[in-house]
Amino acid sequence: MFATVMGVIGTYVALRVVGPLGIPLWGKLLLGAAILMLAENHLLTRYAYGNMFSLELPRAVVIAVNLGFGAILITAALHLLLDLAMLVRSLQLWQWRPLASGWSAAAVVLGVAVAGLGVMNAVRLPAQKDLSFEIENLPAGFEGYSLIHLTDLHLSRLFHRPFAEALVARVNALDADLILISGDLIDGYPDARRADVAPLAGLAARDGVYVSPGNHEYYFGYEDWWGIYQELGMRPLANDHARIEREGGALVIAGLTDLAAGRFGLPVPDIDGALEGAPGDAPVVLLNHQPRQARVMAARGVDLHLSGHTHGGMVMGLASLIARYNEGFISGLYAVGDMHLYVSNGTALWPGFALRLGVPSELTRITLRGRGEGAQPAAGS
């Protein structure tokens, strides 16, 4: 379905942009073919590498592909607006009145410029975001306890080893009590990504580093990656929990498998299994990559639910579309019953659609507090 939609969009852009050009036919055919190939780059990636989520080409090429893909989408949207304006004007005059060719050229230039800005925003290191959450019955020993939440690192040919090294340095400089990673650390098979993930072994916090899987772990050999994460010094939580103790009080850190697991014959998310044996009076912080199970988790007594997956919508205007597939949860803080749900925009994002416009990536530092001052829910939550 996706490939069909992108084929239609690519054909539309090729006809609107290339068709009117005063160049030889062979030139039009080459340019049109290039547009179609960029529009269908995910399909071509799947044919070339067996997986549409891992474009194994030099980073500069990956950036260029994302620039071209983004420019096609934005140019298509702008030309659609131009065509609607042309139709309305023609109906008003009751005479076909095409727009001057300069409008189409301007749409192409603007499309490329906006796409370039989007790619630049996507590949930069995430901005730090500081939040404070009230937790009911938080033990005194955890007052002011600091967490770093990372998600959707998507380490790949785009977000490669230097990105991981810089991220680790920034995280460690914050001197947190705990580091939590809620899935989608990688895009690629282990033999292609080992050097890129290696810097994650340097992540350090007083109470360790915990990780739960996202859907992308399952696309590239879940069992292999789960072992590699442990080799890197992370403690994996997949339908499991850990207990952290301070001054006689406890905090439960739980993690679930991803909703994609069932498609691969692997265990689906199981909150009851994850909390089995956990102390009933201890607050629960949950790592769950996708936010759409939040209401179930709130009913189960989770206090703080940390998710990613949505990338915050990536581009202004896409939030409502993406929210439809995530139970309305897209970005920021939501009050779900007595539970805090925080959906991060992501530390990075999938390199197959590396554009951010008005939706920045983030490195999230969270401070836990007892009942008192707390963060406010996101608008519309």
C-alpha positions in Angstrom: 0.0 0.0 0.0 2.8 2.4 1.0 4.7 1.7 -2.2 1.5 2.3 -4.3 0.8 5.6 -2.6 4.4 6.7 -3.1 4.3 5.6 -6.7 1.3 7.8 -7.3 2.9 10.8 -5.6 6.2 10.3 -7.5 4.3 10.1 -10.8 2.3 13.2 -10.0 5.5 15.2 -9.2 7.3 13.9 -12.3 4.4 14.9 -14.6 3.9 18.3 -13.0 7.6 19.3 -12.7 9.3 17.4 -15.5 6.6 17.4 -18.1 6.6 21.1 -18.9 10.4 21.4 -19.0 11.9 22.4 -22.3 14.5 19.6 -22.4 14.9 16.6 -24.7 12.7 13.6 -24.1 15.6 11.5 -22.9 16.3 14.1 -20.3 12.7 14.1 -19.1 12.7 10.3 -18.9 15.9 10.3 -16.8 14.7 13.0 -14.5 11.3 11.4 -14.1 12.9 8.0 -13.4 15.1 9.7 -10.7 12.0 11.2 -9.0 10.2 7.8 -9.1 13.3 6.1 -7.6 13.5 8.6 -4.8 9.8 8.2 -4.1 10.1 4.4 -4.0 13.4 4.3 -2.1 11.9 2.2 0.7 10.8 -0.4 -1.8 14.2 -0.4 -3.5 15.9 -0.7 -0.1 13.8 -3.8 0.6 14.8 -5.4 -2.7 18.5 -4.5 -2.2 18.9 -5.4 1.5 15.9 -7.5 2.3 14.6 -4.9 4.7 13.1 -1.5 4.0 14.3 -0.2 7.4 18.0 -0.4 6.7 19.5 1.6 3.9 23.2 0.4 4.0 24.8 3.2 1.9 27.3 5.9 2.8 25.8 8.5 5.2 26.0 11.3 2.6 23.9 9.2 0.3 21.4 8.5 3.0 21.1 12.2 3.7 20.7 12.9 0.0 17.9 10.2 -0.3 16.1 11.7 2.6 16.4 15.2 1.2 15.1 14.0 -2.2 12.2 12.0 -0.6 11.2 14.9 1.6 11.4 17.4 -1.3 9.1 15.1 -3.4 6.5 15.0 -0.6 6.6 18.7 0.1 6.7 19.6 -3.7 3.7 17.3 -4.2 1.7 19.1 -1.5 2.6 22.5 -2.9 1.7 21.5 -6.4 -1.6 20.1 -5.2 -2.4 23.5 -3.6 -1.4 25.2 -6.9 -3.6 22.9 -8.9 -6.6 23.6 -6.6 -6.0 27.3 -6.9 -5.8 27.0 -10.7 -9.1 25.0 -10.7 -10.9 27.5 -8.5 -9.8 30.4 -10.6 -10.7 28.6 -13.9 -14.2 27.8 -12.5 -14.7 31.4 -11.4 -13.7 32.7 -14.9 -15.4 29.8 -16.6 -12.3 29.5 -18.7 -9.2 27.3 -18.3 -6.5 29.5 -16.9 -3.2 27.7 -16.1 -0.8 29.3 -13.7 2.5 30.7 -14.9 5.3 28.2 -15.0 7.2 30.3 -12.4 4.8 29.1 -9.7 5.8 25.5 -10.3 9.5 26.4 -10.2 8.9 28.3 -6.9 7.2 25.3 -5.4 10.2 23.0 -6.3 12.7 25.5 -4.8 10.6 25.8 -1.7 10.1 22.1 -1.4 13.8 21.4 -1.6 14.6 24.2 0.9 12.0 23.0 3.4 13.2 19.4 3.1 16.7 20.5 3.6 15.8 22.3 6.8 13.8 19.2 7.9 16.8 16.9 7.3 19.1 19.3 9.2 16.8 19.3 12.2 16.5 15.5 12.1 20.3 14.7 12.1 21.4 17.1 14.8 21.9 15.9 18.4 18.7 16.1 20.5 18.0 19.1 22.7 17.8 18.5 26.5 14.3 18.5 28.0 13.8 18.7 31.8 10.7 17.4 33.5 9.5 16.8 37.0 6.9 14.3 37.9 4.8 13.8 41.1 4.7 10.2 42.2 2.2 9.0 44.8 3.9 7.3 47.8 7.4 8.0 46.5 9.8 6.7 49.2 11.8 9.5 50.8 15.0 8.1 49.5 13.9 8.7 45.9 13.0 12.4 46.4 14.8 14.2 43.6 15.8 11.0 41.9 17.0 11.7 38.3 16.2 9.6 35.2 17.5 9.9 31.7 14.9 8.7 29.2 16.2 7.8 25.7 14.1 6.2 22.9 14.2 5.7 19.2 18.0 6.1 18.8 17.7 4.2 15.4 21.5 3.8 15.2 22.2 3.3 11.5 24.2 4.6 8.6 22.5 8.0 9.3 22.8 8.0 13.1 26.2 6.4 13.2 29.0 5.9 15.7 29.9 9.6 16.1 26.3 10.4 16.9 26.3 7.6 19.5 29.6 8.8 21.0 28.4 12.4 21.3 25.1 11.3 22.8 26.8 9.1 25.4 29.1 12.0 26.4 26.1 14.3 26.9 24.1 11.8 28.9 27.0 11.0 31.2 27.6 14.6 31.8 24.2 14.9 33.4 25.3 12.4 36.2 21.9 10.7 36.4 20.8 8.1 38.9 19.3 5.9 36.2 19.2 5.6 32.4 16.2 4.1 30.7 15.9 3.3 27.0 12.5 2.4 25.6 13.3 0.6 22.4 14.2 1.1 18.8 17.9 1.5 19.5 18.9 0.3 16.0 18.2 0.0 12.3 20.3 -2.8 10.9 21.5 -6.3 11.5 24.2 -6.9 14.1 27.0 -7.4 11.5 26.3 -4.0 10.1 25.7 -2.1 13.4 28.2 -3.4 15.9 30.6 -0.4 15.5 27.7 2.1 15.7 26.2 0.6 19.0 29.6 0.0 20.7 29.7 3.5 22.3 26.5 2.7 24.3 28.7 0.5 26.5 30.0 3.8 27.9 26.6 4.9 29.3 26.9 5.2 33.1 24.5 6.0 35.9 24.5 5.2 39.6 21.8 2.6 39.4 22.6 1.3 35.9 21.1 1.3 32.4 17.8 -0.5 31.6 16.4 -1.2 28.1 13.1 -2.5 26.7 12.6 -3.5 23.0 10.8 -1.5 20.3 9.4 -2.8 17.1 12.6 -2.3 15.2 14.5 -4.7 17.3 12.2 -7.4 16.0 12.9 -6.5 12.3 16.6 -7.2 12.7 16.9 -10.3 14.8 15.5 -9.7 18.3 17.4 -12.5 20.0 20.7 -11.4 18.6 20.2 -7.8 19.6 18.9 -8.7 23.1 22.2 -10.5 23.7 24.3 -7.6 22.4 22.5 -5.1 24.6 23.5 -7.2 27.6 27.1 -7.4 26.4 27.0 -3.5 26.2 26.2 -3.4 29.9 22.5 -2.7 29.7 19.9 -4.7 31.7 17.1 -5.8 29.3 13.6 -5.7 30.6 11.1 -7.7 28.4 8.0 -8.5 30.4 10.2 -8.2 33.5 11.1 -5.8 36.2 13.9 -4.7 38.5 13.7 -3.3 42.0 15.9 -0.4 43.1 16.2 0.2 46.8 17.2 3.3 48.7 16.9 4.1 52.4 14.5 1.2 53.0 12.2 2.2 50.1 11.9 0.6 46.7 11.2 1.8 43.1 10.1 -0.8 40.5 11.4 -0.4 36.9 9.4 -2.6 34.5 9.7 -3.1 30.8 7.5 -4.8 28.2 8.1 -6.5 24.9 6.7 -4.6 21.8 3.4 -5.1 20.2 5.2 -6.2 17.0 6.5 -9.3 18.9 3.5 -11.5 18.1 4.2 -11.2 14.3 7.5 -13.0 14.9 6.1 -15.7 17.2 7.6 -14.1 20.3 6.0 -13.1 23.6 3.6 -10.2 23.4 3.5 -7.4 26.0 2.4 -8.8 29.4 2.2 -6.3 32.2 1.0 -8.9 34.7 4.0 -11.0 34.0 6.3 -8.0 34.1 5.1 -7.1 37.6 4.9 -10.6 39.0 6.8 -10.6 42.3 7.1 -6.8 42.5 6.3 -5.2 45.8 2.8 -4.0 45.7 3.5 -0.7 47.6 6.4 0.4 45.4 5.9 3.0 42.7 6.2 1.6 39.1 8.1 3.2 36.3 7.3 1.4 33.0 9.2 1.2 29.7 6.7 0.5 26.9 7.8 1.5 23.5 4.4 2.2 22.0 2.0 4.4 24.0 -1.3 2.9 22.8 -1.6 0.5 25.7 -1.4 3.4 28.2 -5.0 3.0 29.6 -4.4 -0.7 30.3 -1.2 0.2 32.1 -2.9 2.9 34.2 -5.5 0.4 35.2 -2.8 -2.0 36.3 -1.3 0.6 38.7 1.6 2.0 36.8 2.7 5.4 38.0 4.9 6.6 35.2 4.7 5.2 31.7 7.6 6.1 29.3 7.1 5.7 25.6 8.4 6.8 22.2 7.6 5.2 18.8 5.6 8.2 17.4 8.7 10.5 17.0 6.2 13.2 18.0 4.7 13.2 14.5 8.0 14.5 13.0 6.3 17.2 11.0 3.7 19.8 12.1 0.4 18.7 10.7 1.1 15.0 10.8 0.2 14.6 14.5 -3.5 14.0 14.1 -2.8 11.3 11.5 -0.2 9.5 13.6 -2.3 9.9 16.7 -5.1 7.8 15.1 -2.8 4.8 15.3 -1.6 5.4 18.8 -4.9 5.8 20.8 -4.5 9.6 20.5 -1.1 9.8 22.2 1.5 11.5 20.1 3.9 13.8 22.0 4.4 15.1 25.5 2.7 14.5 28.9 -0.7 13.0 29.3 -2.7 12.3 32.5 -4.2 8.8 32.1 -6.2 8.1 35.2 -3.7 8.5 38.0 -0.8 7.6 35.8 1.7 10.0 34.0 2.2 9.0 30.4 5.2 10.6 28.7 5.6 10.2 25.0 9.0 11.3 23.9 9.6 12.9 20.5 12.6 10.5 20.3 16.3 10.8 20.6 16.7 10.4 16.8 14.3 8.8 14.3 14.0 6.2 11.5 16.5 7.0 8.8 13.9 6.2 6.1 12.0 9.4 6.9 14.5 11.7 8.5 12.7 15.0 8.5 11.7 17.1 11.5 9.8 20.3 11.1 8.5 21.9 14.3 8.9 18.7 16.2 12.5 18.6 17.7 14.2 15.4 19.0 14.9 15.3 22.7 17.1 13.9 25.5 14.8 13.8 28.4 15.9 14.3 32.0 13.2 13.4 34.5 13.2 14.2 38.2 10.9 12.3 40.6 9.1 14.1 43.4 6.7 13.2 46.0 3.3 14.9 45.9 3.9 18.6 45.3 5.0 20.3 42.2 4.5 18.3 39.0 4.5 18.7 35.2 1.3 19.7 33.5 -0.4 17.5 30.9 0.0 18.2 27.2 -2.7 20.2 25.6 -5.5 18.0 24.3 -4.6 15.1 26.6 
